[in-house]
């Protein structure tokens, strides 16, 4: 999160719960990133990684684009 680490950390702490569903977690992560992002966020300039019991994977840009479409 770089220079806005403290703001991002506070943002996440307010929104995170153990019961958070994956889609909501990704949405929250993107919102957090947006807080300190300079310029326009697109599927070409951010990556979303998911780490769960199945291991680590990166979302395809098309999936990132879908999430971004739902971010105000």
Secondary structure, 3 states (H helix, E strand, C coil): CHHHHHHHHHHHHHHCCCCCCHHHHHHHHHHHHHHHCCCCCCCCCCCCEEEECCEEEECCHHHHHHHHHCCC
